[in-house]
Amino acid sequence: TDSLKRNLIAPLFLFKNTQSAWIELSQTAGLVQLKKEERNPLKTSTWGTGMMIRHAINQGCKTIYLGIGGSATHDVGTGIISALGGKFYDVNNTSLEPNGAQLNEIDRIDLSGLDSRVKEIKWVIACDVKNNLTGPYGAANTYAKQKGASPEVIVTLEKGSKQFAKIIKKQFNRNILDISGGGAAGGVSAGLFGVFDATLQNGFEL
């Protein structure tokens, strides 16, 4: 699906004779699939990218290379995590949608339903920017405007990113605020590092 969960057909690259796949997030969660008036990082999600990753895992892949340019999203990777079986809850134990609007409500990440094969995956994220997740040069302040965010929405996304980082630190003891490149693709790199211990590499060199 695209970033608004509409069905589409999108390609991925399977390496010959290896258990690896190269997946471009922009093929599913990209700005390119949206009309200008449809852009809204409060609503968009990387869920379709997660479904593509699941498809690669079903093909026997053990290494996922994820290119993350051109995203329409700011969900800090919650859509991908959700598509692979993760769940997000607020303080009242209510299930949350994996999108930018719900980030600030997240109080707990539940991986009990995670696809067991995900724990064996080696994650390599191809990232060509150095922006951190938050701050004046972070994901929301640098990239959210082009994804359709108003100044008020940018404030909401920044707040949500900080809340998500707080929960990651509490549950997984990883600091996702100081990773160079953590702000790419609405924080996908930071989120996947925090939950799945993904590695970030320079995309051009990779």
C-alpha positions in Angstrom: 0.0 0.0 0.0 1.0 3.6 -0.4 1.4 5.9 2.6 -2.4 6.4 2.9 -2.9 2.6 2.8 -4.2 2.4 -0.8 -3.3 -0.7 -2.7 -0.5 -0.5 -5.3 2.0 -2.7 -7.0 5.6 -1.8 -6.2 9.0 -3.5 -7.0 11.7 -4.7 -4.7 15.2 -6.1 -5.6 16.2 -9.6 -4.6 19.9 -10.3 -4.9 20.7 -13.4 -6.9 21.9 -16.4 -4.9 21.8 -14.5 -1.6 19.2 -14.1 1.1 19.1 -10.3 0.7 16.7 -7.7 -0.6 17.0 -4.0 -1.5 13.8 -2.1 -0.8 13.1 1.5 -1.5 10.7 3.1 0.9 9.7 5.7 -1.7 8.1 2.9 -3.8 5.4 2.5 -1.2 5.6 5.4 1.4 6.8 8.0 -1.1 5.7 11.6 -1.8 5.5 10.5 -5.5 2.3 8.5 -5.0 0.4 11.5 -3.4 -1.2 14.5 -4.9 -0.1 17.7 -3.3 -3.5 18.1 -1.4 -3.1 14.5 0.0 0.1 15.2 1.7 -0.3 15.1 5.5 2.5 13.6 7.7 0.0 13.3 10.6 -1.9 10.6 8.6 0.7 9.0 6.3 2.4 5.8 7.4 5.2 3.4 6.4 2.9 0.4 6.8 3.1 -0.5 3.1 6.9 -0.5 3.3 6.6 -3.0 6.2 4.4 -5.2 4.1 7.0 -5.2 1.4 9.7 -6.1 4.0 7.4 -9.0 5.1 7.2 -10.1 1.5 11.0 -10.2 1.3 11.2 -12.2 4.5 8.6 -14.6 3.0 11.1 -15.1 0.1 13.7 -16.2 2.6 15.6 -12.9 3.0 17.8 -12.5 6.1 19.3 -9.1 5.2 17.1 -6.1 4.4 18.7 -3.1 2.7 16.3 -0.2 3.1 16.7 3.0 1.0 14.8 5.8 2.7 14.8 8.8 0.4 11.6 10.6 -0.8 9.2 9.7 2.0 5.8 11.2 2.6 5.8 10.1 6.2 6.8 11.1 9.7 5.9 8.0 11.7 9.4 7.2 13.0 9.1 3.8 11.5 6.0 2.8 13.5 4.2 1.7 10.3 7.0 -0.7 9.4 7.1 -2.1 12.9 3.3 -2.4 13.0 3.2 -4.3 9.6 5.7 -6.8 11.1 3.5 -7.4 14.2 4.4 -4.7 16.6 1.7 -2.8 18.5 1.6 0.6 20.2 -0.5 1.6 23.2 -1.3 4.8 25.1 -1.5 5.2 28.9 -5.1 3.7 28.9 -3.9 0.6 27.0 -5.7 1.7 23.9 -4.2 0.6 20.6 -2.8 3.4 18.5 -2.5 3.9 14.7 1.1 4.0 13.4 1.2 7.5 12.1 2.5 11.0 13.0 -0.7 12.1 14.8 -0.4 9.3 17.4 3.3 9.4 18.2 2.8 11.7 21.2 0.3 9.3 22.7 2.6 6.2 22.7 3.3 4.9 26.2 4.2 1.3 25.4 5.6 -0.7 22.5 4.4 -4.3 22.4 6.5 -6.7 20.4 4.9 -9.9 21.7 3.1 -10.4 18.3 6.2 -9.6 16.2 6.9 -12.0 13.4 9.5 -14.3 14.9 11.7 -14.2 11.8 12.2 -10.4 12.2 14.6 -11.1 15.2 17.0 -12.9 12.7 17.0 -10.0 10.2 20.1 -7.9 9.6 18.9 -4.4 8.9 21.0 -2.0 6.8 19.5 1.5 6.2 20.9 3.4 3.3 20.9 7.0 4.4 22.4 10.1 2.8 21.5 12.8 5.3 23.0 13.6 8.6 20.0 15.2 10.4 19.1 14.0 13.9 15.6 13.0 14.8 14.7 16.2 16.7 15.9 19.8 17.0 16.1 22.8 14.7 17.7 20.6 12.0 15.7 17.5 12.9 13.1 15.5 10.9 10.1 17.7 11.6 11.7 21.1 11.2 13.7 20.2 8.1 11.5 17.9 6.1 7.9 17.9 7.3 6.9 21.1 5.4 7.5 19.4 2.0 5.3 16.6 3.2 2.4 18.9 3.8 2.9 20.0 7.4 1.8 23.4 8.7 3.9 25.1 11.4 1.4 23.8 14.0 1.8 20.2 12.6 5.6 20.5 12.7 5.4 21.3 16.4 3.1 18.3 16.9 5.5 16.0 15.0 8.5 17.3 17.0 6.7 16.6 20.3 5.7 13.1 19.1 9.3 12.3 18.0 10.6 13.2 21.5 7.9 11.1 23.1 8.8 8.1 20.9 12.5 8.5 21.7 11.6 8.6 25.5 9.7 5.3 25.2 12.6 3.7 23.2 15.1 4.7 25.8 12.8 3.4 28.6 12.1 0.0 26.9 15.1 -0.8 24.8 17.8 1.4 26.5 18.8 3.0 23.1 19.2 6.7 22.6 17.8 7.5 19.2 18.0 11.3 19.6 21.8 11.6 18.8 22.1 9.3 15.8 23.5 11.1 12.7 20.9 10.4 10.0 18.2 9.5 12.5 15.9 12.2 11.1 15.8 10.7 7.6 12.4 9.7 6.2 10.5 11.1 9.1 12.6 9.2 11.6 12.4 5.7 10.1 16.2 5.2 10.6 16.0 6.2 14.3 12.9 4.1 14.9 14.4 0.9 13.3 17.7 1.5 15.1 15.8 1.8 18.4 13.6 -1.2 18.0 15.5 -3.6 15.7 19.1 -2.3 16.2 19.4 -1.4 12.5 22.7 -0.2 11.1 22.9 3.1 9.2 25.2 3.4 6.2 26.0 6.1 3.7 23.6 5.3 0.9 25.8 6.4 -2.0 28.8 4.3 -0.8 26.5 1.3 -0.1 
